[in-house]
């Protein structure tokens, strides 16, 4: 089986396998959140925009969206979906050479889990420079609970939209990494192929330190794009942040934990699963894989 560059082939089946209708739900959460901003949120920077599914939902709600992604194949699909009037650029974090200042930035589907800890710190600083004072940053991270789940269930096999796939993950708890091989053993179109992906499970301390150094204040850490606080069972945590005015970004800033939820409220990142997971002989069946493999697990186009 031929191994190819990440998302060079997977992009072609991405939207077919992402069948969980989450983008409308997530966009509604963001719209409700931003409606409380007295300055108003009009412009949004979509990091790891992929094929433009979330951007399309935000545009439909009246936002002006610019997207960046590392995969040309994903951006090509986003351009088809969103049209030429939407600014889409190929960039790889932590490099963020986008022009302009935005009211808000988002990064969904665990894109930031593909950054090493030092890259996460640099990325937070780069994003802060692209936001207005008191601007918003909302992103999600996979958690230690998901890391534990993946250790227990390292193999996923299934069929979606006529594509047979196998996903095999190796987690190193000490290094806090997950190396995953995605194989389309019988794609609906074309020859079989495989891709290799790596995620990092950031510690809570590393995330908060990176945010603090970049001048962000954590306002909430919740269960996946809801207002329910995250806890030890959370598989994907959604972080909501506000950028501090640049004049206050100094060593005199309060502790990164001041005003934040208790440290036990969330843990760093990994993959999402669903409660109805079915495990047979150590392999999760397609009933779970329908949501895990491509839709969630490996959405790091921008951070490869």
Rosetta silent file (secondary structure, phi, psi, omega in degrees, C-alpha in Angstrom):
SEQUENCE: XXXXXXXXXXXXXXXXXXXXXXXXXXXXXXXXXXXXXXXXXXXXXXXXXXXXXXXXXXXXXXXXXXXXXXXXXXXXXXXXXXXXXXXXXXXXXXXXXXXXXXXXXXXXXXXXXXXXXXXXXXXXXXXXXXXXXXXXXXXXXXXXXXXXXXXXXXXXXXXXXXXXXXXXXXXXXXXXXXXXXXXXXXXXXXXXXXXXXXXXXXXXXXXXXXXXXXXXXXXXXXXXXXXXXXXXXXXXXXXXXXXXXXXXXXXXXXXXXXXXXXXXXXXXXXXXXXXXXXXXXXXXXXXXXXXXXXXXXXXXXXXX
SCORE:     score description
SCORE:     0.000 S_00000001
   1 L     0.000  132.822 -175.974    0.000    0.000    0.000 S_00000001
   2 E   -79.982  129.665  175.328    1.393    3.379   -1.017 S_00000001
   3 E   -90.404  134.502 -176.665    2.016    5.912    1.735 S_00000001
   4 L  -124.791  167.165  177.997    1.221    9.486    0.735 S_00000001
   5 L   -62.272  142.123 -177.404    1.580   12.938    2.255 S_00000001
   6 L   -54.130  129.335  177.052   -0.987   13.686    4.941 S_00000001
   7 L    71.062    3.754  175.091   -4.277   14.942    3.468 S_00000001
   8 L   -71.725  -35.080  175.892   -3.093   14.705   -0.126 S_00000001
   9 L  -107.622  -34.017 -177.369   -5.498   11.781   -0.678 S_00000001
  10 L   -61.894  -29.296  179.436   -7.567   11.879    2.491 S_00000001
  11 H   -55.676  -35.843 -176.099   -8.941   15.274    1.480 S_00000001
  12 H   -66.099  -22.717 -179.738  -10.892   13.617   -1.315 S_00000001
  13 H  -116.059    3.456 -173.715  -12.981   11.522    1.093 S_00000001
  14 H   -56.910  -51.719 -176.448  -12.893   13.839    4.100 S_00000001
  15 H   -69.233  -25.714  178.327  -16.384   15.282    3.738 S_00000001
  16 H   -72.874  -33.225 -178.152  -17.868   11.873    2.985 S_00000001
  17 H   -87.248  -27.319  177.165  -16.523   10.395    6.212 S_00000001
  18 L   -79.535   83.062 -175.295  -17.282   13.475    8.333 S_00000001
  19 L  -103.619   -7.695  176.581  -20.936   12.619    8.646 S_00000001
  20 L   -71.498  119.703 -175.282  -21.511   13.808   12.207 S_00000001
  21 L   -77.800   66.321 -174.403  -23.493   17.057   11.766 S_00000001
  22 L   -91.767  -24.697 -170.147  -21.423   18.974   14.290 S_00000001
  23 H   -65.814  -37.987  176.186  -20.502   22.139   12.401 S_00000001
  24 H   -62.161  -42.311 -179.429  -23.945   23.725   12.629 S_00000001
  25 H   -65.392  -45.084 -179.250  -23.993   22.975   16.347 S_00000001
  26 H   -66.947  -40.578  178.705  -20.517   24.334   16.938 S_00000001
  27 H   -64.516  -35.932  177.417  -21.194   27.487   14.908 S_00000001
  28 H   -65.451  -39.328  176.238  -24.359   28.096   16.929 S_00000001
  29 H   -60.910  -46.839 -179.568  -22.333   27.840   20.145 S_00000001
  30 H   -64.116  -41.559  179.586  -19.813   30.367   18.823 S_00000001
  31 H   -62.519  -42.991  177.641  -22.545   32.720   17.609 S_00000001
  32 H   -63.747  -41.532 -179.436  -24.238   32.679   21.001 S_00000001
  33 H   -62.963  -49.283 -175.129  -20.907   33.238   22.726 S_00000001
  34 H   -74.026  -18.773  179.435  -19.863   36.154   20.542 S_00000001
  35 L   -66.934  -14.665  178.392  -23.275   37.825   20.707 S_00000001
  36 L   -84.879   -6.421 -176.129  -22.377   38.877   24.251 S_00000001
  37 L   -77.956  118.909 -178.107  -19.442   40.987   23.047 S_00000001
  38 L   -65.044  -25.304  178.383  -20.305   44.698   23.365 S_00000001
  39 L   -82.969  -15.428 -178.690  -17.858   45.543   20.560 S_00000001
  40 L    82.701  143.826  175.770  -19.389   42.972   18.259 S_00000001
  41 L  -114.173  118.931 -178.813  -17.690   40.132   16.419 S_00000001
  42 L  -121.727  -35.998 -176.636  -17.661   40.479   12.653 S_00000001
  43 E  -111.441  136.496 -175.695  -14.344   39.059   11.410 S_00000001
  44 E  -133.027  133.359  173.637  -13.127   35.531   12.205 S_00000001
  45 E   -99.949  117.756 -178.180   -9.837   33.773   11.477 S_00000001
  46 E   -99.770  104.337  177.886  -10.389   30.034   10.974 S_00000001
  47 E   -83.076  140.374 -175.567   -7.193   28.126   11.740 S_00000001
  48 L    56.995   52.121 -171.728   -6.977   24.614   10.240 S_00000001
  49 L   -71.210  -17.268  176.654  -10.019   25.473    8.144 S_00000001
  50 L    59.030 -131.853 -178.445   -9.853   22.232    6.158 S_00000001
  51 L   -86.481    7.888  173.437  -12.599   21.948    3.551 S_00000001
  52 L    84.754   18.856 -178.100  -14.414   24.987    4.948 S_00000001
  53 H   -63.940  -48.833  178.855  -17.274   23.250    6.735 S_00000001
  54 H   -69.794  -41.184  179.718  -17.186   25.471    9.832 S_00000001
  55 H   -57.001  -41.051  178.854  -16.344   28.578    7.818 S_00000001
  56 H   -61.122  -40.350  178.544  -19.442   28.010    5.715 S_00000001
  57 H   -66.976  -38.733  179.346  -21.638   27.852    8.815 S_00000001
  58 H   -69.281  -40.569  177.895  -20.112   31.052   10.207 S_00000001
  59 H   -61.948  -39.017  178.573  -20.506   32.892    6.906 S_00000001
  60 H   -63.473  -22.546  178.128  -24.161   31.845    6.827 S_00000001
  61 L   -94.146    7.093  172.539  -24.534   33.577   10.209 S_00000001
  62 L    99.643    6.548 -178.490  -23.132   36.828    8.857 S_00000001
  63 L   -88.071  150.501  172.355  -19.442   36.611    9.796 S_00000001
  64 E   -95.285  116.839 -170.325  -16.568   37.581    7.523 S_00000001
  65 E  -116.872  136.783  167.580  -14.192   34.609    7.615 S_00000001
  66 E  -118.388  139.493 -176.869  -10.609   34.103    6.463 S_00000001
  67 E  -122.629  147.359  174.798   -9.166   30.597    6.558 S_00000001
  68 E  -132.285  147.447 -177.915   -5.670   29.138    6.685 S_00000001
  69 E  -159.840  156.251 -178.811   -4.584   25.539    6.287 S_00000001
  70 L   -91.391  -12.460 -173.174   -1.414   23.571    5.498 S_00000001
  71 L  -105.793  118.729  179.124   -2.956   21.192    2.958 S_00000001
  72 H   -60.423  -39.118 -177.291   -3.445   22.356   -0.615 S_00000001
  73 H   -65.588  -37.513  177.985   -5.961   19.588   -1.285 S_00000001
  74 H   -69.197  -41.626  179.167   -8.130   20.647    1.638 S_00000001
  75 H   -63.914  -35.740  178.693   -7.955   24.309    0.617 S_00000001
  76 H   -61.442  -40.527  177.623   -8.994   23.430   -2.930 S_00000001
  77 H   -69.448  -36.611  177.314  -12.180   21.867   -1.577 S_00000001
  78 H   -63.143  -39.296  179.185  -12.748   24.861    0.707 S_00000001
  79 H   -65.203  -38.411  176.572  -12.510   27.195   -2.276 S_00000001
  80 H   -63.255  -38.718 -177.327  -15.103   25.156   -4.129 S_00000001
  81 H   -75.579  -41.682 -169.052  -17.435   25.325   -1.136 S_00000001
  82 H   -97.100  -22.292 -179.831  -16.939   28.953   -0.108 S_00000001
  83 L    91.699  165.830 -173.828  -16.279   30.713   -3.395 S_00000001
  84 L   -71.078  -14.972 -177.464  -13.519   33.099   -4.513 S_00000001
  85 L   -77.733  -13.055  179.490  -14.615   35.951   -2.263 S_00000001
  86 L   -92.195  126.741 -178.636  -13.413   34.150    0.885 S_00000001
  87 L   -75.278  117.481  179.066   -9.714   34.640    1.642 S_00000001
  88 E  -128.159  131.890 -175.015   -8.035   31.227    2.012 S_00000001
  89 E  -135.012  147.774  175.565   -4.279   30.824    2.393 S_00000001
  90 E   -88.709  114.997  178.877   -1.811   27.973    2.750 S_00000001
  91 L  -145.439  152.653  179.889    0.109   28.399    5.994 S_00000001
  92 L  -122.318  120.223  178.657    1.695   26.088    8.536 S_00000001
  93 L   -63.716  144.730   11.203    1.607   26.921   12.226 S_00000001
  94 L   -86.727    1.846  176.550    3.277   28.520   14.035 S_00000001
  95 L   -69.100  125.396 -176.984    3.932   30.688   10.966 S_00000001
  96 L  -140.954   81.880 -175.024    0.893   32.941   10.587 S_00000001
  97 L   -93.544   28.022 -179.938    1.518   35.604    7.966 S_00000001
  98 L   -71.622  146.058 -179.289   -2.135   36.476    7.501 S_00000001
  99 L   -90.536  152.936  174.438   -2.932   40.154    7.038 S_00000001
 100 L    93.946  172.186  177.760   -5.320   42.180    9.159 S_00000001
 101 L  -121.176  137.246 -172.998   -6.678   42.097   12.683 S_00000001
 102 E  -115.326  156.099  175.048   -9.650   39.930   13.601 S_00000001
 103 E   -77.109  -28.689 -176.170  -12.347   40.034   16.252 S_00000001
 104 E  -153.495  156.526  172.595  -12.068   36.292   16.871 S_00000001
 105 E  -135.378  147.852  178.963  -10.076   33.197   15.913 S_00000001
 106 E  -134.327  152.400  172.371  -11.099   29.546   16.068 S_00000001
 107 E  -146.664  108.031 -173.595   -9.296   26.224   15.716 S_00000001
 108 L  -109.121  175.427  178.874  -11.516   23.145   15.761 S_00000001
 109 L    54.623   46.604  171.271  -11.133   19.371   15.422 S_00000001
 110 L    53.782   28.802  179.279   -8.058   19.158   17.661 S_00000001
 111 H   -56.518  -36.284 -177.448   -5.820   20.981   15.195 S_00000001
 112 H   -73.520  -14.077  175.790   -3.633   22.287   18.016 S_00000001
 113 H   -71.169  -11.490  178.240   -2.935   18.751   19.189 S_00000001
 114 H   -89.174    2.290  177.566   -0.670   18.405   16.159 S_00000001
 115 L   -96.851  136.933  169.582    1.705   21.033   17.518 S_00000001
 116 L   -67.134  159.249 -176.628    4.681   20.158   19.699 S_00000001
 117 H   -53.088  -41.426  179.737    4.699   22.091   23.008 S_00000001
 118 H   -69.368  -32.445  176.544    7.170   24.716   21.760 S_00000001
 119 H   -70.000  -34.410  176.514    5.121   25.155   18.573 S_00000001
 120 H   -61.431  -44.926  179.963    1.979   25.611   20.648 S_00000001
 121 H   -60.956  -46.037 -179.953    3.631   28.447   22.569 S_00000001
 122 H   -65.906  -35.447  179.543    4.749   30.173   19.362 S_00000001
 123 H   -66.598  -43.019  178.904    1.329   29.692   17.785 S_00000001
 124 H   -60.848  -39.790  178.313   -0.493   31.310   20.696 S_00000001
 125 H   -65.545  -39.656 -179.793    1.819   34.323   20.432 S_00000001
 126 H   -67.277  -40.357  179.431    1.232   34.549   16.672 S_00000001
 127 H   -65.836  -40.515 -179.195   -2.544   34.347   17.040 S_00000001
 128 H   -57.814  -35.028  179.716   -2.548   37.029   19.740 S_00000001
 129 L   -70.371  -16.992 -177.936   -0.947   39.457   17.283 S_00000001
 130 L   -99.397    2.753 -179.358   -3.808   38.921   14.851 S_00000001
 131 E  -111.718  144.965  173.183   -6.586   39.706   17.378 S_00000001
 132 E   -68.879  161.215  172.836   -7.904   43.043   18.536 S_00000001
 133 E   -55.028  138.161 -176.851   -7.732   43.838   22.263 S_00000001
 134 E    63.338   24.720  173.765  -10.392   41.794   24.066 S_00000001
 135 E   -77.253  170.492 -173.355  -10.670   39.597   20.985 S_00000001
 136 E  -107.756  142.955  166.529  -11.744   35.964   21.201 S_00000001
 137 E  -131.453  124.499  178.786   -9.873   32.705   20.728 S_00000001
 138 E  -127.790  126.085  178.805  -11.847   29.453   20.893 S_00000001
 139 E  -147.730  165.322  176.241  -10.232   26.070   20.296 S_00000001
 140 E  -120.769  154.523  176.672  -10.580   22.459   21.336 S_00000001
 141 E  -136.131  141.174  170.114   -8.062   19.935   22.594 S_00000001
 142 E   -71.030  153.751 -168.865   -8.264   16.216   23.081 S_00000001
 143 L  -113.498  172.647  175.515   -7.888   15.182   26.689 S_00000001
 144 H   -60.885  -32.471  177.487   -6.116   12.664   28.878 S_00000001
 145 H   -61.897  -39.783  177.475   -9.396   10.762   29.058 S_00000001
 146 H   -71.672  -34.880  175.996   -9.253   10.314   25.296 S_00000001
 147 H   -59.955  -44.742  178.258   -5.596    9.372   25.479 S_00000001
 148 H   -63.031  -39.106  179.710   -6.479    6.607   27.923 S_00000001
 149 H   -63.993  -40.215 -178.908   -9.316    5.483   25.674 S_00000001
 150 H   -68.328  -37.392  175.576   -6.993    5.295   22.682 S_00000001
 151 H   -59.277  -40.534 -178.825   -4.451    3.245   24.627 S_00000001
 152 H   -75.909  -24.352 -176.086   -7.225    0.778   25.431 S_00000001
 153 L  -132.690   74.331 -171.537   -8.598    0.784   21.863 S_00000001
 154 L   -77.374  -12.037 -175.097   -5.667    1.247   19.489 S_00000001
 155 E  -123.335  136.370  178.660   -7.345   -0.086   16.351 S_00000001
 156 E  -131.667  131.797  176.591  -10.364    1.179   14.455 S_00000001
 157 E  -136.242  144.526  179.799  -11.835   -0.389   11.322 S_00000001
 158 E  -176.738 -176.241  177.835  -14.970    0.465    9.419 S_00000001
 159 E  -133.067  134.815  177.404  -16.726    1.527    6.246 S_00000001
 160 E  -145.810  129.058  177.995  -18.142    4.948    5.443 S_00000001
 161 L    52.093   37.663  178.073  -19.570    6.235    2.159 S_00000001
 162 L    80.372   10.149  179.464  -18.168    3.206    0.342 S_00000001
 163 E  -112.527  121.141  175.305  -14.662    3.636    1.769 S_00000001
 164 E   -89.757  132.455 -177.348  -13.123    0.850    3.886 S_00000001
 165 E  -138.395  156.663  173.509  -10.558    2.128    6.373 S_00000001
 166 E  -135.133  132.881  178.904   -8.288    0.950    9.197 S_00000001
 167 E  -125.674  123.980 -178.179   -6.746    3.279   11.769 S_00000001
 168 E  -121.758  128.644 -175.104   -3.980    2.067   14.082 S_00000001
 169 E  -122.421  139.360  174.117   -2.625    4.218   16.921 S_00000001
 170 E  -121.006  116.037 -178.721    0.437    3.881   19.132 S_00000001
 171 E  -101.918  132.444  172.488    0.390    6.080   22.240 S_00000001
 172 E  -108.849   98.435 -175.803    3.533    6.880   24.227 S_00000001
 173 L   -62.309  -32.267  179.775    2.228    8.126   27.595 S_00000001
 174 L   -68.092  -46.380  178.401    5.676    9.269   28.705 S_00000001
 175 L   -81.471  -12.387 -179.617    6.320   11.360   25.616 S_00000001
 176 L    59.108   47.859  178.160    2.589   12.236   25.416 S_00000001
 177 E  -125.642  158.053  174.462    2.437   11.449   21.699 S_00000001
 178 E  -136.038  115.385  177.115    0.120    9.416   19.492 S_00000001
 179 E  -101.872  123.989 -172.860    1.360    8.095   16.155 S_00000001
 180 E  -127.284  136.098  174.913   -1.450    6.961   13.903 S_00000001
 181 E  -108.639  120.850  178.058   -1.535    5.231   10.558 S_00000001
 182 E  -103.814  120.832 -179.301   -4.693    5.813    8.511 S_00000001
 183 E  -119.388  125.390  167.174   -5.240    3.267    5.758 S_00000001
 184 E   -95.827   97.297 -172.941   -7.958    3.341    3.151 S_00000001
 185 E   -74.013  -29.022  176.776   -7.807   -0.313    2.286 S_00000001
 186 E  -147.341   80.816  178.700  -10.560   -0.113   -0.301 S_00000001
 187 L   -69.083  153.247  178.787  -11.412    3.468   -1.240 S_00000001
 188 L   -61.695  -34.962  178.435  -14.499    4.045   -3.317 S_00000001
 189 L  -129.806  138.913  174.840  -12.325    5.683   -5.966 S_00000001
 190 L    85.184 -177.020 -177.697   -8.667    5.139   -6.741 S_00000001
 191 L   -83.777  157.775  174.990   -5.993    2.889   -5.304 S_00000001
 192 L   -59.812  150.531  178.324   -5.532    2.047   -1.608 S_00000001
 193 E  -152.440  167.105  176.358   -3.312    4.432    0.330 S_00000001
 194 E  -137.956  154.110  175.776   -2.082    5.203    3.828 S_00000001
 195 E  -134.200  149.691  179.157   -1.135    8.338    5.754 S_00000001
 196 E  -111.997  134.181 -179.055    0.872    8.835    8.950 S_00000001
 197 E  -133.759  150.337  175.990   -0.168   11.388   11.593 S_00000001
 198 E  -131.110  136.434  172.114    1.191   12.473   14.985 S_00000001
 199 E  -121.169  156.361  176.205   -0.564   14.259   17.832 S_00000001
 200 E  -117.034  137.259  179.459    0.788   15.680   21.098 S_00000001
 201 L   -99.990   94.014 -174.841   -1.140   15.530   24.364 S_00000001
 202 L   -67.875  138.653  174.302   -0.388   18.888   25.945 S_00000001
 203 L   -72.726  155.343  177.541   -0.349   19.112   29.703 S_00000001
 204 H   -57.099  -40.485 -179.033   -2.735   21.519   31.351 S_00000001
 205 H   -64.529  -41.070  179.547    0.244   23.474   32.665 S_00000001
 206 H   -65.021  -41.579 -179.901    1.796   23.821   29.204 S_00000001
 207 H   -63.078  -49.213 -177.321   -1.460   25.042   27.667 S_00000001
 208 H   -65.910  -37.389  178.230   -2.073   27.605   30.377 S_00000001
 209 H   -66.071  -41.096  178.446    1.520   28.829   30.336 S_00000001
 210 H   -62.688  -41.443 -179.790    1.425   29.270   26.550 S_00000001
 211 H   -68.190  -43.012  179.904   -1.821   31.205   26.789 S_00000001
 212 H   -62.484  -45.359 -179.028   -0.603   33.376   29.643 S_00000001
 213 H   -62.765  -30.208  179.844    2.660   34.238   27.879 S_00000001
 214 H   -84.278   -5.788  178.291    0.687   35.268   24.785 S_00000001
 215 L    90.259   23.757  178.116   -1.566   37.548   26.827 S_00000001
 216 E   -98.941  145.805  172.407   -4.729   35.456   26.862 S_00000001
 217 E  -110.783  126.561  179.084   -7.125   35.099   29.776 S_00000001
 218 E   -78.048  122.966  179.004   -8.997   31.803   30.041 S_00000001
 219 E  -102.392  -23.518  179.109  -12.693   32.476   30.575 S_00000001
 220 E  -165.114  148.565  170.089  -14.033   28.908   30.318 S_00000001
 221 E  -131.181  112.991 -170.416  -13.041   25.322   29.650 S_00000001
 222 E  -126.701  169.354  171.060  -16.071   23.264   28.707 S_00000001
 223 E   -63.286  140.996 -174.879  -17.368   20.009   27.350 S_00000001
 224 L   -21.900   96.490  174.610  -17.171   20.006   23.558 S_00000001
 225 L    49.939   47.744  171.497  -18.719   23.317   22.421 S_00000001
 226 L  -138.262  174.418  177.249  -21.223   23.519   25.254 S_00000001
 227 L   -92.979    5.603  176.937  -21.479   25.552   28.425 S_00000001
 228 L   -76.559  125.742 -179.440  -21.078   22.438   30.566 S_00000001
 229 E   -59.246  142.706  176.165  -17.770   22.610   32.480 S_00000001
 230 L   -70.095  150.131  175.863  -15.173   20.062   31.452 S_00000001
 231 L  -141.551 -169.336 -174.176  -14.311   17.333   33.932 S_00000001
 232 L   -65.527  -16.421  179.371  -12.178   14.210   34.142 S_00000001
 233 L   -93.677   -4.999 -177.313  -14.493   12.342   31.753 S_00000001
 234 L   -66.255  131.115  179.767  -14.328   14.974   29.008 S_00000001
 235 L   -94.634  -32.689  173.929  -12.893   13.638   25.763 S_00000001
 236 E  -132.971  120.378 -179.572  -12.690   16.954   23.927 S_00000001
 237 E  -100.949  135.825  177.678  -12.355   20.182   25.903 S_00000001
 238 E  -103.815  120.741 -179.229  -13.296   23.553   24.417 S_00000001
 239 E   -98.914  128.832  177.108  -11.190   26.483   25.632 S_00000001
 240 E  -115.281  126.741 -172.597  -12.666   29.992   25.459 S_00000001
 241 E  -132.421  158.290  172.374  -10.211   32.884   25.808 S_00000001
 242 E  -126.068  136.539  177.312  -10.044   36.644   25.666 S_00000001
 243 E   -81.043  135.146  177.876   -6.963   38.568   24.563 S_00000001
 244 L   -80.327  154.567  173.433   -5.777   41.155   27.038 S_00000001
 245 L   -56.349  142.856 -174.330   -4.934   44.687   25.895 S_00000001
 246 H   -57.948  -29.291 -177.661   -1.322   44.747   24.707 S_00000001
 247 H   -66.299  -21.290 -177.015   -0.365   47.228   27.409 S_00000001
 248 H   -97.736    1.376 -178.260   -1.077   44.643   30.095 S_00000001
 249 L   -85.419   88.951 -178.312    0.966   41.843   28.508 S_00000001
 250 L  -153.499 -178.869 -179.430    3.974   41.894   30.782 S_00000001
 251 L   -66.332  -13.046  178.674    5.568   40.089   33.701 S_00000001
 252 L   -83.482   -0.797  177.443    3.099   41.898   35.948 S_00000001
 253 L   -60.221  148.944  177.015    0.248   39.839   34.509 S_00000001
 254 L   -65.552  168.004  177.907   -1.533   37.690   37.063 S_00000001
 255 L   -54.403  145.837  178.335   -0.855   33.989   37.288 S_00000001
 256 L   -61.878  -13.967  179.068   -2.177   31.995   34.323 S_00000001
 257 L   -93.064  -11.610 -179.645   -4.434   30.227   36.791 S_00000001
 258 L   -64.294  126.133  177.554   -6.026   33.401   38.166 S_00000001
 259 L    78.261   -2.220 -179.931   -9.686   33.488   37.189 S_00000001
 260 L   -87.734  162.418  172.497   -9.411   30.148   35.373 S_00000001
 261 L   -62.471  157.907  177.679  -11.429   27.054   36.120 S_00000001
 262 L   -53.701  147.870 -176.003   -9.781   24.691   38.611 S_00000001
 263 H   -59.850  -26.161  178.351   -6.915   22.757   37.052 S_00000001
 264 H   -75.260   -4.888 -176.379   -8.871   19.563   37.468 S_00000001
 265 H   -73.802  -20.171  178.010  -11.610   20.938   35.207 S_00000001
 266 L  -154.819  162.422  176.742   -9.769   19.890   32.076 S_00000001
 267 L  -135.438  166.924 -175.183   -6.784   17.960   30.849 S_00000001
 268 L   -70.358 -162.933 -153.562   -4.778   18.121   27.639 S_00000001
 269 L  -105.039  164.734  169.737   -5.513   16.573   24.358 S_00000001
 270 L  -176.128 -136.648 -166.906   -6.285   13.603   22.158 S_00000001
 271 L  -105.555  152.118  177.082   -9.181   12.025   20.229 S_00000001
 272 L   -90.019  149.964  171.198  -12.951   12.127   20.557 S_00000001
 273 L  -138.857 -177.713  177.821  -15.134    9.088   20.907 S_00000001
 274 L  -127.673  157.641 -173.062  -18.800    8.471   21.648 S_00000001
 275 L   -64.471  -23.561 -176.689  -20.503    6.632   24.467 S_00000001
 276 L   -87.174   19.393  179.004  -21.907    3.979   22.210 S_00000001
 277 L   -50.902  135.013  175.057  -18.454    2.658   21.332 S_00000001
 278 L  -115.433  124.691 -177.964  -18.504   -1.023   20.572 S_00000001
 279 E  -115.685  123.608  179.476  -15.251   -2.893   21.113 S_00000001
 280 E  -125.634  118.233  177.534  -14.778   -6.363   19.675 S_00000001
 281 L    52.593   40.143  176.506  -11.497   -8.240   20.191 S_00000001
 282 L    80.686    2.524  179.872   -9.662   -4.976   20.835 S_00000001
 283 E  -118.785  124.739  177.860  -10.936   -3.277   17.680 S_00000001
 284 E   -72.537  133.796 -177.174  -13.554   -0.543   17.799 S_00000001
 285 L   -81.089  175.177 -175.497  -16.207   -1.219   15.175 S_00000001
 286 H   -65.825  -15.837  177.559  -17.504    1.173   12.566 S_00000001
 287 H   -61.929  -35.268  174.749  -20.344    2.211   14.864 S_00000001
 288 H   -88.785  -39.036 -174.348  -17.748    4.264   16.722 S_00000001
 289 H   -62.167  -23.204  178.040  -15.380    4.779   13.812 S_00000001
 290 H   -54.118  -32.577 -179.223  -18.046    6.733   11.940 S_00000001
 291 H  -103.663  -25.962 -171.648  -17.229    9.673   14.220 S_00000001
 292 H   -80.483  -55.850 -156.332  -13.655    9.008   15.277 S_00000001
 293 H   -62.848  -58.911 -172.558  -11.248    8.392   12.456 S_00000001
 294 H  -102.145  -35.055 -176.711  -11.221   11.210    9.962 S_00000001
 295 H   -62.334  -37.285 -169.517  -13.759   13.652   11.247 S_00000001
 296 H  -115.146  -54.461 -167.764  -12.027   14.058   14.568 S_00000001
 297 H   -58.355  -43.744 -167.179   -8.862   12.275   14.993 S_00000001
 298 L  -126.994   60.914 -177.135   -6.839   13.588   12.223 S_00000001
 299 L  -105.971   37.811 -172.672   -8.020   17.097   11.452 S_00000001
 300 L  -105.120   51.096 -178.339   -4.655   18.802   11.692 S_00000001
 301 H   -56.260  -40.426 -172.387   -4.221   20.105    8.207 S_00000001
 302 H   -79.090  -19.436 -168.214   -2.584   23.315    9.399 S_00000001
 303 H  -116.661   24.589  179.733   -0.244   21.796   11.938 S_00000001
 304 L   -68.037    0.000    0.000    1.409   18.909   10.167 S_00000001
